Each structure stands twice: as structure tokens, then as C-alpha cells.
Amino acid sequence: MRLHTIVALTDFSPAAEHALERAALLAGVHGAQLRILFAADGPVARFDDPQARLVQRARHLSRRHGLQVQALPLEPGGAADGVLRAAAQAGLLVLDARMRRGWRSLWRASPLMRLLRRSPCPVLVVREAPRGAYGHVLVDVDFSPASRAVVRYAGGLQASATMELFHGADRREPTVAQAYRQDVRRQARQRRVRLSDAFHARRNRVAMTTGTQDAVQQLVVQQQRTGADLLVLGGLPPGLVRGWWQGRRVRRLLGGVDCDVLVCPPLQALVARGAALHAGDVGVAVGRAA
């Protein structure tokens, strides 16, 4: 996979600047154009002309990282409309982790969660100051076709990283209760092998672990135990019940892990954009875990 365009949001706060730096690092890896967009709840008192500041920041990033960086113009329709229009032309949207309550033209509750639901491209939520390339990527999988696409995207995002596939079977989830009945472990093992067989080179080193009981807590513990610096999740599915449940999982994970989080859109969106079709070759080492 090669990303051609990355869009990053900033309001010039320290947290948003971390997101810009991560976006620039990834753009350098992929040879992508970086587009930056000013997005804030309201006027920023420190800057009389935020667009001029944005242009200045774009020039600085271009010189520092040797990238093509474009400062997108302010949108007359508001920040929310501008973000969605920019994301429609991008392979990745990067922003900071604050759950801010603004952009009320589109969001009335959590703007971040609504953006994760509506973005047409994967969204990278940056929580930590970048210290270089991602080294350990933890991918939440459920052995579905959508998971396969997410794994391919994750493998191509940072090809040098170790990648770990994690499945936590939460018996309280309606979808899990239906899909994994008496033969849950046998089906998981079979699907795990098929998923592994889909990748045939050694660009990523990949391990496979499983957890039980509270899937979210297991995933948080696994991230903290392994020191993964990126957690990759599938997107919020359509449907009231499934969408609410997955949204609850994402909110818990964003509050529980201490690493960046990448949320991919549903399978149809990934395939339609071609993001998951040529994600690069990934070598998989399958292991058992308690």
C-alpha cells in the first residue's frame, strides 16, 4: 500500500502539533502529499490570521521533512464540512486525541466519535508525541472479511513495524454470541490460519494472540503489556445496535490505552478507495496465547 495524500488537522495547540508531526513522518514513509487544515471550535486568540499561520506551518514542515505540504484554505461552511471534504480526497486523516465539544454544525456530542463514524478514510488519533516510526502495531481482529482489510491496511501503513493480531472474544457482545457458539475456539483457529495464509512475505513480523471475557479490557492490557505504540481498530458499522456497541468499545479503548489509535472505516469504504487491496506483503507468525 502507498498513501498518496494525508490530511492532518491542527489548531496549533501542543497536542495538535504532535498530530502534525506524526502525519509528516508517515507522509515521508509513503512519499505522500501532506495537506494540513485549521480546525478549531472558534477563534484562536493567539492568532489574528490562522490561515497565515497555517501557511507558515506548512512551509516549516516541508523544509524539515522534505515533503510536499499544502495548507488547505479555511472552509466557509465551517470546520466540520471542511474536514469531511478533505478526508474524501485522502488516504488517511490525522488528528489529536482530545474529545472536544465543538463544530456544532455537525456534532452535538463528541465530535471525535462522530468524525470516526462519518470519515470516508481511516482516522489516526494521535495521543503521544512521535519518537520515530511505529515499532509495534496491535490489530484488533474478529476473523471477518472486514478484519482482513484492516490487517492489510495496518500492515502497509508502517511496513517496518512488528504487527500483532489480537482477538478478544467477549461473550456479552451480541455479534460474538451469534458467531461463536459451541465451536468458537475451533472456528477461531481455522479462520486464524486462513487469515495468516493470505500474507506471504516478511515485511512485517506478526504474532497472533487471543483473549477472553471482557474483550476491551483484554485489548487494553495487551497493549500495555506489549508496549504497542499503535492500536488498529475496525470502523463503526451501520445499524443502530451494532453501531452503538462498537462506538462504546472505541470510546473505552480511547480512554484506556496509552498509544495512538487508528480507526478504519467499514470494509466497503476501504475496498472502494483501494486502500486495502495492495497493502504490501506481510509475513505472519501464528502463536497460541492463554
JONOR-V346264 format. One record per backbone hydrogen bond with DSSP energy under -0.5 kcal/mol. CO is the residue of the C=O (numbers start at 0). NH is the residue of the N-H. Records with the same first field share a line. If there is no record, write none. Layout:
# JONOR-V346264
CO->NH ; NH
This chain:
# JONOR-V346264
3->32
4->90 ; 91
5->34
6->93
7->36
9->38
12->16
13->17
14->18
15->19
16->20
17->21
18->22
19->23
20->24
21->25
22->26
23->27
24->28
25->29
26->30 ; 31
32->5 ; 34
33->69
34->7
35->71
36->9
42->44
43->46
48->52
49->53
50->54
51->55
52->56
53->57
54->58
55->59
56->60
57->61
58->62
59->63
60->64
61->65 ; 66
66->68
67->33
69->35 ; 71
74->77
77->81
78->82
79->83
80->84
81->85
82->86
83->87
85->88
86->89
90->121
91->6
92->123
93->8
94->125
97->99
99->101 ; 110
102->105 ; 106
108->110
109->113
110->114
111->115
112->116
113->117
114->118
121->92
122->124 ; 262
123->94 ; 125
124->126 ; 260
125->96
134->161
135->137 ; 228 ; 229
136->138 ; 163
137->139 ; 231
138->140 ; 165
143->147
144->148
145->149
146->150
147->151
148->152
149->153
150->154
151->155
152->156
153->157
157->160
160->204
161->136
162->206
163->138
164->208
165->140
166->168 ; 210
167->169
168->170 ; 212
169->172
172->176
173->177
174->178
175->179
178->180
180->183
182->186
183->187
184->188
185->189
186->190
187->191
188->192
189->193
190->194
191->195
192->196
193->197
194->197
195->198
203->205 ; 282
204->162
205->284
206->164
208->166
210->168
212->214
213->217
214->218
215->219
216->220
217->221
218->222
219->223
220->224
221->225
222->226 ; 227
228->259
229->137
230->261
231->139
232->263
234->236
238->242
239->243
240->244
241->245
242->246
243->247
244->248
245->249
246->250
247->251
248->252
249->253
250->254
251->255
252->255 ; 256
259->230
260->124 ; 262
261->232 ; 263
262->122
265->268 ; 269
266->270
267->271
268->272
269->273 ; 274 ; 275
270->273
273->276 ; 277
282->205
283->285
